[in-house]
């Protein structure tokens, strides 16, 4: 069994490698980078039109080297990364997805770093946030944390997430303004967290759902009567 020191050394080597290859990676993929403004409004780049989150599946930025996931892709289209460079350099496109071909690796080494996106919301509207989170950390070497913020409010904060496959998480919230920031914070000292399939969808009002059901019922009755007459 590897010691904590060995795991720490391996993790550090991966992060340092990612950090030092950022400039080279940027040169390789500059031609494929999609500016946020273009990504949000260009219909050719709509991945999930039912979700307010753009590029929630992290499929738009190709791996720099599919055979070497430690070679980082610094661009995550439509998302903003912030924090210390040694931590943000570990936030990169990975070939370990929940669905599709890619997911997002979260591997800050020293402290929490963040990735965020501002969503266009309707004040007073209820929304459902969902995503899938995986961890490859194992006891006794557990030293990680994952946070979820909506509109500046911390709605989820869990430490020492042990090994788990991609696991679904869902939260309901009501928008206060026309723009709502969705933000994730993460750090993992010895291993890696993975995020994929981030989605925010509006929740229909109960009255609207009831109206649809009544309409469908009336239509069924009308069809039955029409058959009887004919």
C-alpha positions in Angstrom: 0.0 0.0 0.0 1.3 3.4 -0.9 2.1 5.8 1.9 0.6 9.2 2.2 4.0 10.7 1.3 4.2 8.7 -1.9 0.6 9.7 -2.9 1.3 13.3 -2.0 4.5 13.2 -4.2 2.7 11.7 -7.1 -0.1 14.2 -6.9 2.3 17.1 -6.7 4.2 15.8 -9.8 0.9 15.7 -11.7 -0.1 19.2 -10.7 3.4 20.7 -11.4 3.4 18.9 -14.8 0.0 20.4 -15.5 1.0 23.9 -14.4 4.3 23.9 -16.5 2.6 22.7 -19.6 -0.2 25.3 -19.6 1.5 27.6 -22.1 2.3 24.8 -24.5 -1.3 23.5 -24.2 -2.7 26.9 -24.8 -0.7 27.2 -28.0 -2.0 23.9 -29.2 -5.7 24.6 -28.6 -6.0 28.3 -29.1 -7.8 27.7 -32.5 -10.5 25.7 -30.8 -11.3 28.0 -27.9 -14.8 29.5 -27.9 -15.1 32.9 -26.2 -17.8 32.9 -23.5 -19.9 35.6 -25.3 -20.0 33.6 -28.5 -20.6 30.3 -26.7 -23.7 31.7 -24.9 -25.4 33.1 -27.9 -24.3 31.0 -30.9 -27.0 28.3 -31.5 -24.5 26.1 -33.2 -22.9 25.5 -29.8 -26.0 24.7 -27.8 -25.4 21.3 -26.1 -28.4 21.0 -23.8 -31.1 23.6 -24.7 -33.2 22.6 -21.7 -30.5 23.6 -19.3 -29.3 27.1 -18.4 -25.8 25.9 -17.9 -23.6 26.1 -21.0 -21.1 23.3 -21.5 -22.2 21.5 -18.4 -21.0 18.3 -19.9 -17.5 19.7 -20.5 -17.4 18.4 -24.1 -16.4 21.5 -26.0 -12.7 21.6 -25.3 -10.7 18.6 -26.7 -8.1 16.9 -24.6 -4.6 18.1 -25.6 -3.5 14.4 -25.6 -6.2 11.8 -25.1 -3.5 9.2 -24.2 -2.0 11.4 -21.5 -4.7 12.9 -19.2 -2.0 14.7 -17.1 -1.4 17.0 -20.1 -3.8 19.8 -19.1 -6.2 21.7 -21.3 -6.4 25.1 -19.5 -9.6 26.2 -21.3 -13.1 25.2 -20.0 -15.4 27.0 -22.3 -18.1 29.3 -20.7 -16.6 28.7 -17.2 -14.4 31.0 -15.2 -11.6 29.6 -13.0 -10.1 31.5 -10.1 -7.8 30.8 -7.2 -4.1 30.2 -6.7 -2.5 29.0 -10.0 -1.1 25.8 -8.4 -4.7 24.9 -7.6 -6.6 26.2 -10.7 -4.0 24.4 -12.9 -5.5 21.1 -11.7 -9.0 22.0 -13.0 -8.9 20.5 -16.4 -10.8 18.5 -19.0 -10.5 14.7 -18.3 -11.3 11.5 -20.1 -13.2 10.2 -17.1 -16.8 11.2 -17.8 -20.2 10.3 -16.4 -21.6 10.5 -19.9 -20.3 11.5 -23.2 -16.5 11.5 -23.8 -15.2 14.0 -21.1 -15.7 15.3 -17.6 -13.9 17.8 -15.4 -11.1 16.8 -13.1 -10.8 18.8 -9.9 -7.5 18.4 -8.2 -6.4 21.5 -6.3 -3.3 20.7 -4.3 -3.0 23.3 -1.5 -6.3 25.1 -1.0 -9.8 25.6 -2.4 -10.1 26.9 -6.0 -13.2 27.7 -7.8 -15.0 27.4 -11.2 -18.1 29.5 -11.9 -20.6 30.5 -14.6 -23.3 33.2 -14.5 -26.7 32.0 -15.5 -29.6 34.1 -17.0 -32.5 33.5 -14.6 -36.0 34.9 -13.9 -36.6 36.4 -10.5 -39.0 34.3 -8.5 -38.6 31.3 -10.7 -37.8 28.0 -9.1 -35.0 25.9 -10.6 -33.4 22.5 -10.1 -29.6 22.2 -10.0 -28.2 18.8 -10.7 -24.7 17.3 -11.3 -22.7 14.2 -10.9 -19.7 14.0 -8.6 -17.1 11.2 -8.3 -14.1 10.7 -5.9 -11.1 8.4 -6.1 -9.8 9.2 -2.6 -9.5 6.4 -0.2 -9.1 6.2 3.6 -6.9 6.8 5.5 -5.6 9.4 3.0 -8.8 11.6 2.9 -8.2 15.3 2.6 -10.6 16.8 0.2 -13.6 19.2 0.1 -16.3 20.1 -2.4 -18.6 23.1 -2.3 -21.6 24.3 -4.2 -22.7 28.0 -4.3 -25.8 29.4 -6.0 -26.2 33.2 -6.0 -23.4 33.5 -3.5 -25.1 31.1 -1.0 -23.2 28.0 0.0 -25.8 25.2 -0.4 -23.5 22.2 -0.1 -20.1 21.7 1.6 -18.7 18.2 2.2 -15.3 17.2 3.4 -13.4 13.9 3.1 -15.5 12.4 0.3 -14.3 8.8 0.1 -14.2 6.7 -3.0 -17.5 6.9 -4.9 -18.5 6.4 -8.6 -20.3 9.3 -10.3 -23.1 10.1 -7.9 -26.1 12.4 -8.6 -26.8 15.5 -6.5 -29.9 17.7 -6.8 -30.9 21.0 -5.2 -33.8 23.3 -5.6 -33.4 27.1 -5.5 -35.4 30.2 -6.3 -33.7 32.9 -8.3 -33.6 36.4 -6.7 -32.3 38.3 -9.7 -32.0 38.1 -13.5 -28.5 36.7 -13.2 -27.4 33.9 -10.8 -23.8 32.8 -10.3 -23.3 29.0 -10.1 -19.9 28.2 -8.4 -18.1 25.1 -7.3 -15.2 25.0 -4.9 -12.8 22.1 -4.6 -9.6 20.8 -3.2 -8.1 17.3 -2.9 -4.7 16.8 -1.4 -4.0 13.2 -2.3 -6.4 12.3 -5.1 -8.9 13.7 -7.5 -12.6 14.7 -7.7 -14.5 14.6 -10.9 -17.5 16.7 -12.0 -19.9 16.1 -15.0 -23.3 16.8 -16.4 -24.0 20.0 -14.6 -27.5 21.2 -15.3 -30.0 23.9 -14.1 -33.6 23.6 -15.3 -36.7 25.6 -14.4 -39.3 23.8 -12.3 -42.8 24.1 -13.7 -45.4 25.5 -11.3 -47.8 22.9 -9.9 -50.8 24.7 -11.4 -49.1 24.5 -14.9 -48.6 20.8 -14.4 -52.2 20.3 -13.4 -53.4 22.3 -16.3 -51.5 20.1 -18.7 -52.9 17.0 -17.1 -56.5 18.4 -17.3 -56.1 19.3 -20.9 -54.8 15.8 -21.7 -57.7 14.3 -19.9 -60.3 16.4 -21.7 -58.6 15.5 -25.0 -58.9 11.8 -24.2 -62.6 12.2 -23.4 -63.3 14.1 -26.6 -61.5 11.4 -28.7 -63.5 8.6 -27.0 -66.8 10.5 -27.7 -65.8 11.1 -31.3 -65.1 7.3 -31.8 -68.5 6.5 -30.3 -70.3 8.8 -32.6 -68.5 7.6 -35.7 
